[in-house]
Amino acid sequence: MYALLDGNNFFVSCERVFRPSLKCRPVVVLSNNDGCAIARSEEAKALGIKMGAPYFQIRHLHDQAGLVALSANFTLYGDMSDRMHGLAAGMGPAQEIYSIDECFIGGLDGVRDVTRRARAIRERIHRGIGLPTCVGIATTKTLAKLANHVAKDAERKPGSYPVELAQVCNLAECPPEMQLHVLHQTPVGDVWGVGRRIARRLAELNICTALDLSRMPPAQARDQFSVVLERTVLELRGIPCIPLELEPPPKQQIACTRSFGMPITDLPPLVEAVSHFAQRAAEKLRAQGSRCGSLLVFAHSSPFRTNDPRFSESATVQLLQPSSDTAVLVTAAERGMRKIYRPGYRLAKAGVMLLDLSPQTREQSSLLPDDTTTTGRDQSALMEAMDQINQRWGKGTVSAGSAMKSGDWRMKQERRTPDYTTRLEDLPTARA
């Protein structure tokens, strides 16, 4: 038995916890550089605002409909996510954190009255940190994901599903006829793992609902689509095929990219930017216990500025030996940027990608140090100390020298709210 707990409109809900005046108002959270909507309240959805809508196209709704647009505050969202997942873990013995706002809970077969327990956990999260959630429960992960979708829509779209399934939906407790009704009411494109392209191909076979997909012969799903869709069909039939991932698999690539707050034309701020990106990527690399053998640097101009000359270049720097040393990766990133830089272009975005990842071992001293390595010394203790300092005192407390300059390249976040839960200076004050 599995449960999926999901935070409702998670980014918007995090903002509303500390600004109750935003409740019942249309709110959107904007992407990097306040470019487009990446989260919407139900009131904003009712205005017709689509996911990914460019901000300049919806800006007029400030005056017309009272829209509130906020810059993304991922520090706040990450901390609230940790708190929510910590409380959700009390539902069962095993937990898989699937995303920033979702987690699977496994091992619920021996839990007495799992529906009641789910409602208690949901109430505990709402009472403890103020976040609204929904829970889906079923015999497989795919059905639990579908049950969570039902729990949400039954609450926010009256008539779409039976009202008794709102907030907490336990498909395993539903009568067989209600289970069939739920599957019949769910479009095949809303099934976990079925994207738009696959949904269009399934529609050509007259498979339009989750019920239709559950009745598809598994061999046909495998032969005409993939083994992944075959597993989805079996899971919709209640046959578990996708286990919990208690430890996330290590990433095969690690990237850190950003759009600039303003066009960049000179080399020094570009070197500063990729140094910062390489430093952040190195922290992620060490966190998963890996090292990289090569590093890719890229930069490009904006595709939306049609009057500007186009620029899009990248370079791969091969390391003499695999490393997770910040100094090594920053030096390689600087080398790559100097290689691709051309004057006369207004660059809008740059990034660093770590490639050829392998498990971390104790750094072997290099007998042939060059300008992409250190002097050959093992600096793992220094890197560990840097990570601990930055984890305790905040990102960037200790940084590479080349990443601590003007910061002219940094993102625009003109509507960003304070870090209420992670900075003492931003601690909210209540007045009675």
Salt bridges, closest charged atoms under 4 A:
ASP6 OD2 - LYS152 NZ 2.29
GLU42 OE2 - LYS45 NZ 3.30
GLU42 OE2 - ARG156 NH1 3.46
GLU43 OE1 - ARG16 NH2 3.00
ASP79 OD2 - ARG83 NE 2.73
GLU96 OE1 - LYS141 NZ 2.64
GLU102 OE2 - LYS145 NZ 2.32
GLU123 OE2 - ARG127 NH1 3.66
ASP153 OD2 - HIS149 NE2 3.42
ASP153 OD1 - ARG156 NE 2.99
ASP190 OD2 - HIS149 NE2 3.56
ASP223 OD1 - ARG222 NE 3.88
GLU230 OE2 - ARG222 NH1 2.61
GLU283 OE1 - ARG280 NH1 2.61
ASP308 OD2 - ARG346 NE 2.95
ASP371 OD1 - ARG335 NH2 2.09
ASP378 OD2 - ARG362 NH2 3.25
ASP387 OD2 - ARG286 NE 2.78
ASP419 OD1 - ARG416 NH2 3.03
GLU425 OE1 - ARG423 NE 3.84
ASP426 OD2 - ARG423 NH1 3.54
